[in-house]
Amino acid sequence: ERFAQRILDRSQASDEELLTRAYELAFGRSPSEPEISRDLRYLAQFIESSQIEQQTRQPELVSEQLGEAARRQAWQMLCHTLLAASEFCYVR
């Protein structure tokens, strides 16, 4: 959660810029184009499905609240994935 929060603290940055920052912090390199494409797709799909699920459970929330919570969750999951990657765990 702290890693994701550290990334999201750069609120003015685009998702692609945030991804680049996450990869630089986790791996010491920029993401490749396929990684960017894959991860942006993942974030969009996670946010969409999370919003639908939250709307069902908490219909009183406004869409802005749903969107921010879903975005935060999506970034937390993506950051967990980066930290669990074998590239992060092993020194070359």
DAQUI-V533469 format. One record per pair of residues at least 12 apart in sequence whose C-alpha atoms are under 10 Angstrom apart, sorted by sequence separation. I is the first residue (numbers start at 1). J is the second residue. D is the distance in whole Angstrom. If there is no record, write none. Layout:
BEGIN
((I & J & D) (I & J & D))
END
This chain:
BEGIN
((6 & 18 & 10) (7 & 19 & 8) (19 & 31 & 7) (20 & 32 & 9) (23 & 35 & 10) (51 & 63 & 8) (54 & 66 & 7) (7 & 20 & 10) (8 & 21 & 10) (17 & 30 & 10) (23 & 36 & 10) (53 & 66 & 10) (54 & 67 & 10) (4 & 18 & 10) (7 & 21 & 7) (8 & 22 & 10) (51 & 65 & 10) (52 & 66 & 9) (6 & 21 & 10) (7 & 22 & 6) (16 & 31 & 9) (20 & 35 & 10) (51 & 66 & 6) (54 & 69 & 9) (6 & 22 & 9) (19 & 35 & 9) (20 & 36 & 8) (50 & 66 & 8) (51 & 67 & 6) (54 & 70 & 8) (19 & 36 & 7) (50 & 67 & 9) (51 & 68 & 9) (53 & 70 & 10) (4 & 22 & 8) (7 & 25 & 9) (48 & 66 & 10) (51 & 69 & 8) (52 & 70 & 10) (3 & 22 & 8) (17 & 36 & 10) (47 & 66 & 9) (48 & 67 & 9) (50 & 69 & 9) (51 & 70 & 6) (16 & 36 & 7) (19 & 39 & 8) (47 & 67 & 7) (50 & 70 & 6) (51 & 71 & 9) (15 & 36 & 9) (16 & 37 & 9) (19 & 40 & 8) (47 & 68 & 9) (49 & 70 & 9) (50 & 71 & 9) (3 & 25 & 9) (47 & 69 & 9) (48 & 70 & 8) (3 & 26 & 9) (16 & 39 & 9) (47 & 70 & 5) (48 & 71 & 9) (50 & 73 & 8) (15 & 39 & 10) (16 & 40 & 7) (46 & 70 & 8) (47 & 71 & 6) (50 & 74 & 8) (15 & 40 & 7) (46 & 71 & 8) (47 & 72 & 9) (44 & 70 & 10) (47 & 73 & 8) (48 & 74 & 10) (43 & 70 & 9) (44 & 71 & 9) (46 & 73 & 8) (47 & 74 & 6) (15 & 43 & 9) (43 & 71 & 8) (46 & 74 & 6) (47 & 75 & 9) (43 & 72 & 10) (45 & 74 & 9) (46 & 75 & 9) (43 & 73 & 9) (44 & 74 & 8) (43 & 74 & 6) (46 & 77 & 9) (42 & 74 & 8) (43 & 75 & 7) (46 & 78 & 10) (42 & 75 & 10) (43 & 77 & 9) (42 & 77 & 10) (43 & 78 & 8) (39 & 75 & 10) (42 & 78 & 8) (40 & 78 & 10) (39 & 78 & 8) (22 & 75 & 10) (26 & 79 & 9) (27 & 82 & 9) (19 & 75 & 9) (22 & 78 & 9) (23 & 79 & 9) (26 & 82 & 7) (27 & 83 & 9) (18 & 75 & 10) (22 & 79 & 7) (26 & 83 & 7) (27 & 85 & 10) (19 & 78 & 9) (23 & 82 & 8) (26 & 85 & 10) (15 & 75 & 10) (19 & 79 & 10) (22 & 82 & 8) (23 & 83 & 10) (27 & 87 & 7) (28 & 88 & 9) (22 & 83 & 10) (26 & 87 & 9) (27 & 88 & 6) (26 & 88 & 7) (27 & 89 & 10) (8 & 71 & 9) (26 & 89 & 10) (8 & 72 & 8) (23 & 88 & 10) (5 & 72 & 8) (8 & 75 & 8) (4 & 72 & 8) (7 & 75 & 8) (8 & 76 & 10) (4 & 73 & 9) (7 & 76 & 10) (4 & 74 & 9) (5 & 75 & 8) (1 & 72 & 9) (4 & 75 & 6) (5 & 76 & 8) (1 & 73 & 9) (3 & 75 & 9) (4 & 76 & 5) (7 & 79 & 9) (3 & 76 & 8) (4 & 77 & 8) (1 & 75 & 9) (2 & 76 & 8) (4 & 78 & 8) (5 & 79 & 10) (1 & 76 & 6) (4 & 79 & 6) (1 & 77 & 9) (3 & 79 & 7) (4 & 80 & 8) (2 & 79 & 9) (3 & 80 & 9) (1 & 79 & 8) (1 & 80 & 8) (3 & 83 & 9))
END
